[in-house]
Amino acid sequence: MATRVLAIFPDLDIAGIEQFRGRWDPLAAAVPAHITIAFPFAWPGTARSARRRAAAGARRVRAIPG
């Protein structure tokens, strides 16, 4: 069984976030700003099936008001 990680890499203006990460996050240069959904977890299926399951769950969640 494979270990998976689900993360979202938003397509937003994240200059301020990257500046903060550059100061405090030692992995900022290696990994772009993202939102970790699940880390790590065992998944018996393929990466594609994990993405499909996560997408189905995300469709049931309301957007965060902004």
Secondary structure, DSSP 8 states (H G I E B T S, - for coil): -EEEEEEE---S--HHHHHHHHHH-TTTTTS-S-EEEEEEEEESS-HHHHHHHHHHHHTTS-----
